[in-house]
């Protein structure tokens, strides 16, 4: 597992990557965009967006709107 803190539009966002075989996601709902599925959860003001790339889960967490977190996740390769 690896974690990075970054700023997006001046708002702190945490990026976490982990082996998909070691992490499971239980989402409240999913968003599909360009053939990619994003699992979304919210707790208080914090949103979490997860997607799988090449056997790795990519998770972005922060107080940004869900759409902004999905946009950021789409840019990670």
GIDAQUI-V10296 format. One line per field, one symbol per residue. ss: DSSP state (~ for helix, > for strand, _ for the rest). burial: + if it has 24 or more other C-alpha atoms within 12 Angstrom, else -. Layout:
ss=???
burial=???
This chain:
ss=_>>>>>>>__>>>>>>>>>~~~______>>>>>__>>>>>>>>__>>>>>>>>__>>>>>>>___~~~~~~~~~~__
burial=------------++++++------+------------+++++----++++++----++++++++++--++-+++---
